Amino acid sequence: MSKNIPSVRIGIFGSTGARDHERHGCGLWEAGYAPCVAAEGGEPVFLGETINGRSWDQVLDGLDGIVFAAGENPSPRLAAQGERLSTWCRKHKFPVLAIDGGMHVLNKTFGGTLYHDLARELPEALQHRHPPEKGLRHAINVVPGTLTCEMYGEGEVVVNSEHRKAVQRVGRGFRIGAQALDGVIEAIEAELMGWWAVGVQWHPASSTASGLDIQLFRGLIDLCRQGVSSSHASLCVSAA
């Protein structure tokens, strides 16, 4: 990496988003969060699924942002640690990209609620998961003026869909970033000034993701890079 481009370290907590011998849907790199972070010039740092008794101050020391990803049914331990992570990130305005179950935990932390079985609780919804088929996709409407819009553009885009659960009520201090055409919430984001926190329902690092999904990682890393540049500039001024 060029010495003129600040190094950005991104923690990956929970799922790796990878399966053996799978390529990302765009075909340019392997599936998984680490290859997507690396593709945008970030340094991925695996944190695993537990912080082993450490504090989040210790775990996130030296990192610039975090990807928090989990399946639809995270373990109670992972969910509890994710809630503490979400609270810590809000307090410190630490950038976080929450994916699938990670988004559900983020939303619940701040008082949001979930549909636990879309087909049963919202029977008028379109098909969001169709096992055993893989790669179901549907369109979403991106809300204008949101971070999601900055990354994906305004209007309809198509994303993969492999979920039964979904956000029902958005947590306090969050807004909707995108919805499926049936109204099911597919992305949320923080409204707090200075806190970059985005949650998405789809899987942007999987073998069924599109090339456009790299925008999520680009958005996170570009934001972190700005923070690293600002910190470096402040140190230079202090040293002068």
C-alpha positions in Angstrom: 0.0 0.0 0.0 1.3 3.5 -0.8 2.7 5.4 2.2 0.4 8.2 1.2 -2.7 6.1 1.9 -3.4 5.7 5.7 -3.5 2.1 6.9 -6.9 1.0 8.2 -7.4 -2.0 10.5 -10.9 -3.5 10.5 -12.0 -6.0 13.2 -14.2 -8.9 12.1 -16.3 -10.1 15.0 -18.6 -13.1 14.8 -19.0 -14.9 11.5 -16.3 -14.8 8.9 -18.8 -14.9 6.1 -16.8 -17.5 4.3 -17.3 -21.1 3.2 -14.6 -23.4 1.8 -13.7 -23.0 -1.8 -16.3 -20.2 -2.5 -15.7 -17.1 -4.5 -17.4 -13.8 -4.0 -20.3 -13.3 -6.3 -18.3 -10.8 -8.4 -15.7 -13.5 -9.0 -12.7 -11.2 -8.2 -11.8 -12.5 -4.8 -12.8 -15.2 -2.3 -16.0 -15.0 -0.4 -15.9 -13.7 3.2 -15.5 -10.5 5.1 -11.7 -10.5 5.2 -11.2 -10.6 1.4 -13.8 -7.8 1.0 -12.0 -5.7 3.5 -8.6 -6.4 1.9 -10.1 -5.6 -1.6 -10.7 -2.1 -0.4 -7.2 -1.7 1.1 -8.1 -2.4 4.7 -6.3 -4.8 7.0 -8.8 -7.5 8.3 -8.3 -8.6 11.9 -10.2 -11.6 13.0 -11.6 -11.3 16.5 -13.5 -14.6 16.6 -16.9 -15.1 18.3 -15.9 -14.3 21.8 -13.7 -11.7 23.5 -12.7 -14.1 26.3 -13.3 -11.9 29.2 -11.5 -8.9 27.8 -13.1 -5.4 27.7 -14.1 -3.9 24.4 -11.5 -1.1 25.1 -8.9 -3.8 25.0 -10.3 -5.7 22.0 -10.7 -2.6 19.8 -7.5 -0.9 20.7 -5.5 -0.2 17.5 -8.5 -0.9 15.3 -10.3 1.8 13.2 -13.7 0.1 12.6 -15.5 -3.2 13.0 -17.7 -5.7 11.0 -20.1 -7.4 13.3 -21.7 -10.3 11.5 -23.7 -13.2 12.8 -26.3 -15.8 11.7 -30.0 -15.5 12.3 -29.7 -17.4 15.6 -26.5 -16.2 17.4 -25.6 -17.9 20.6 -26.7 -16.2 23.8 -23.1 -15.4 24.5 -22.4 -13.9 21.1 -25.6 -11.9 21.3 -24.7 -10.5 24.8 -21.3 -9.6 23.7 -22.7 -8.0 20.6 -25.1 -5.8 22.7 -22.1 -4.6 24.7 -20.2 -4.0 21.5 -23.1 -2.0 20.1 -23.3 0.2 23.3 -19.5 0.7 23.3 -19.5 1.7 19.6 -22.3 4.2 20.2 -20.6 5.7 23.2 -17.2 6.1 21.4 -18.7 6.8 17.9 -16.8 3.8 16.6 -17.6 2.8 13.0 -19.6 -0.5 12.8 -21.0 -2.4 9.9 -23.5 -4.9 11.2 -24.7 -7.8 9.0 -27.7 -10.1 9.3 -27.8 -11.3 12.9 -25.3 -8.6 13.8 -27.9 -6.0 12.6 -30.6 -7.7 14.6 -28.5 -7.5 17.8 -27.5 -3.8 17.0 -31.2 -3.0 16.6 -32.3 -4.8 19.7 -29.7 -3.1 21.8 -31.4 0.2 21.3 -35.0 -1.0 21.8 -35.8 -2.3 18.3 -37.9 -5.4 17.7 -37.8 -8.3 15.3 -40.0 -10.5 13.2 -38.9 -14.0 14.1 -40.6 -15.8 11.2 -41.6 -13.6 8.3 -43.7 -16.2 6.6 -45.9 -16.7 9.7 -45.9 -13.2 11.2 -46.1 -11.2 7.9 -47.7 -13.6 5.4 -48.2 -10.9 2.8 -44.4 -10.4 2.6 -42.6 -11.7 -0.5 -40.4 -14.8 -0.3 -37.2 -13.8 1.6 -35.9 -17.3 1.9 -36.5 -20.4 -0.1 -34.6 -23.4 1.2 -33.0 -25.6 0.0 -32.4 -23.2 -2.9 -29.5 -20.8 -2.5 -29.2 -17.4 -4.1 -32.7 -16.1 -3.8 -32.6 -12.4 -4.7 -35.1 -9.5 -4.6 -35.1 -5.8 -5.1 -34.9 -3.2 -2.4 -35.7 0.5 -2.4 -32.9 2.6 -1.1 -34.1 5.6 1.0 -32.8 8.9 -0.4 -30.5 11.0 1.8 -29.2 8.0 3.8 -25.7 6.5 4.1 -27.1 3.5 2.3 -28.0 5.8 -0.6 -24.5 7.3 -0.6 -23.1 3.8 -1.1 -25.6 2.1 -3.3 -27.3 5.0 -5.1 -30.9 6.0 -5.1 -33.8 3.8 -6.3 -34.0 0.0 -6.6 -31.1 -2.4 -6.3 -31.1 -6.2 -6.1 -29.6 -8.0 -3.1 -29.4 -11.7 -2.0 -32.0 -12.9 0.5 -31.5 -15.8 2.9 -33.4 -14.8 6.0 -36.6 -15.6 8.0 -36.0 -12.9 10.6 -36.2 -9.2 10.0 -36.3 -5.9 11.8 -39.9 -5.1 12.8 -39.4 -1.8 14.7 -36.3 0.3 14.3 -34.3 1.0 17.5 -34.1 4.4 19.1 -31.7 6.7 17.3 -31.8 4.7 14.1 -33.6 5.1 10.7 -34.4 2.9 7.8 -31.8 2.8 5.0 -33.6 0.5 2.6 -36.7 -1.7 2.4 -37.8 -4.5 0.2 -40.7 -3.9 -2.1 -43.1 -5.5 0.4 -42.0 -3.0 3.1 -39.7 -5.4 5.0 -36.8 -3.4 6.5 -33.5 -4.4 4.9 -31.0 -1.7 6.2 -30.8 0.6 9.2 -28.4 3.3 10.2 -27.6 5.5 13.1 -28.9 9.1 13.2 -26.4 10.2 15.8 -24.1 12.9 14.4 -20.6 11.6 13.9 -21.4 7.9 14.4 -21.1 5.7 11.2 -23.3 2.7 12.0 -25.0 0.7 9.3 -26.8 -2.6 9.5 -27.9 -4.7 6.5 -30.0 -7.8 6.2 -28.3 -9.2 3.0 -24.9 -10.9 2.8 -22.5 -8.6 1.0 -19.5 -10.9 1.2 -21.0 -14.2 0.0 -20.9 -16.2 -3.2 -24.3 -14.8 -4.1 -23.4 -11.1 -3.5 -23.1 -8.7 -6.3 -20.2 -6.5 -7.3 -22.1 -3.5 -6.0 -22.0 -4.9 -2.4 -18.3 -4.0 -2.1 -19.6 -0.4 -1.6 -20.5 -1.3 2.0 -16.9 -2.1 2.8 -15.6 0.8 0.8 -17.9 3.1 2.7 -16.7 1.8 6.1 -13.0 1.9 5.1 -13.2 5.3 3.5 -14.8 6.7 6.7 -12.2 5.0 8.8 -9.4 6.3 6.6 -10.6 9.9 7.1 -10.4 9.4 10.8 -6.9 7.9 10.6 -5.8 10.9 8.4 -7.3 13.4 10.9 -5.5 11.7 13.8 -2.2 11.7 11.9 -2.6 15.4 11.0 -3.3 16.2 14.6 -0.2 14.4 15.7 1.9 16.2 13.2 0.6 19.6 14.3 1.3 18.6 18.0 4.8 17.6 17.1 5.6 20.8 15.2 
